[in-house]
Amino acid sequence: MKDEIKGKIDELKGKMTGDKSEEMKGKAEQEADKLRRNARDIRDDVKDTADDMRDDAEREREAETVREKRSW
């Protein structure tokens, strides 16, 4: 988030001074921050899904073990 704010400041500074490269640098910083946050969100979603799948598999193994013990 701090890079997005820094980028916005650089963009505004570029607009005020008429420096297009500074303005573009600020926009690039903002977009880079958004990409990092999106990648982090995707990584967390994948990790959560993998954890859920692992937990489901563990519960299934436990249920099979209980069924095997009760086969009288």
N, C-alpha and C positions, 0 to 999 in steps of 0.2 A: 504494500500500500504506500509505503514511503517513496518508492520509486515513481509511482503514479503521481504523487503530489509534487515531487521534484521535477518530473517531466512537465507537469502543468505550469510550474513556475518558469521553467526554461522556455516553454512555448510562449507564455505571456511576455517574458522578457524579450524574446525574439520579435514578437509582434510590435511591442512598444518601440524597440530600437530599429525596426525594419530589417533585422538580420534573419534572412530566410533559413540559413543553416542552423541557427540556434532554435528557431521555431520547429524545424523538422526534427532536430535532435530531441526536443521535448516531446514531440508526438511519438517518436520512436521509443523513448523511454516509457511512455504511458502504455503503448501497445505491448512492449516486452513484459511489463509488469502484469498486464492482463493475461498474456500467454502463460507466464509462470504460475499465476493463480489458477488458471484453467487446468494446467498440467498437474498441479498439486491436487486439485479436486478430483481429476480422473484417477490419479494414483490412489487416492484415499478410497474412491468408489471400488476400484479393482481389489484393493486390499480387504475392504469390508465384505465384498462378494466372496473372495477366496476364504476368508475366515468363516463366513456362514456355511459355505460348502463343506469345509473341514469339520465344522461342528455337526452338520447334518450327517456326514459320513460316520463320525464318531458315535452319534446316537444310534445310527443304524447298526453298527457293529455291536454296541451294547445290547440292543434289542435281540440280535441274533444269538448272542451269548446266553441271554436269559432263556430264549426258546430252546436252545440246545440242552440247558440244564433241566428243563421241565419235561423233557421227552420221556415220560414214564409211561 
